[in-house]
Amino acid sequence: MPFSFSYDAAASRVISIEGVRTGWKPRPMKELKADVPFFTKLGISNLQIANAFLLEEIPYWWKKGEVESWPH
């Protein structure tokens, strides 16, 4: 967050939606183990986690999406 995007290539347009959250107070925590199948499938190894945060009970909502034309 805060934005999520989707590209419609056939119509040459982008749809963006903004997420809004309240009570955003991430707390640092010690990472015990990270297993990310996406990286494993790509054959990427020896990765190092930069940081880890605990996020709990964060109220959020999405604003109405906006469409923009992206001509070639």
N, C-alpha and C positions, 0 to 999 in steps of 0.2 A: 504494500500500500504506500502511497495513497491512490495511485492511478492504475487502472487496468485497461489494456488496449486490445483491439481486435482489428485486423486489416482484411478488408474485402477486396481482393485483387480484381475480381470480375467487374466491380463497380468503381474501382480506384478510389476507395474511401476508407477512412479510419474512424472507428467508433471508440471514444474514450469515456470511461466512467470513473468518477472520483469517489473513493471511499473516505468516510469521515469517522474518526474514532475519538472517544473521550476516555479520560482516566489512563492515559498512556504513560505508564511508569515501569519500564522494563527493569528487571533486577539482574545484575550479573550473576552467573552461576558457574560452577566447575563442570566442565564437560567430562562425562564418564566414558562415553563411547559414541561414535558417529558412524552410522551405516547408511550410505547413500547409493542405492542400487543404480541410479542413473550414471554415476561416475564409474562404477564397477563394469557396467555394460559397455562403456566406452573404452575400457582398458586403462583408465587413469588410476594411478596409485600414488602412494607417498604424499598424499594431501595433508595439510595441517590446518586445523580449525583456528581461525583468527579470534573468535569470541563466541560466547553463548549467553543467551538471555532467557529468563523465565517470563512468560507472558500469560497471565491468567485473567479470566473474566473481564475482557475488554469490550465494552459496548461499541458497536460500530453500525453504520448504515451506508447505503450507496446513494449518491445523488443521481439525478436523471442524466442519462448518457447524452453525449454530443457527437454529432456526425460531421466530419470534415471531408471534403473532396480533396484528393491528392492526385492531380492530373500527372500524367507521365511526362 
